Amino acid sequence: MRGNIAAIVLVLLGVFFLLTNLGLISISLREVLRVWWPVALIAVGVALFFTPGKGR
C-alpha cells in the first residue's frame, strides 16, 4: 500500500506541474504549501495509525 500512495502522489504532482507549465492553471505551489502544509502532517499520522506494527 505504501508504494501505491507514493506512486499516486508522484502522478498528482506531475499533473499539477504539467497543467501549470501549460498555463491551464495558475496556482503557486508556494501558496498551496503555505496554506495546506498541516494536511501533510495529518496524512502521515493517519498512515502511521493504519500501518501494522511489528509487535501486533
PyMOL commands that set and color helices and strands:
alter all, ss='L'
color gray80, all
select helices_A, chain A and resi 2-21+29-50
alter helices_A, ss='H'
color red, helices_A
deselect
rebuild
show_as cartoon
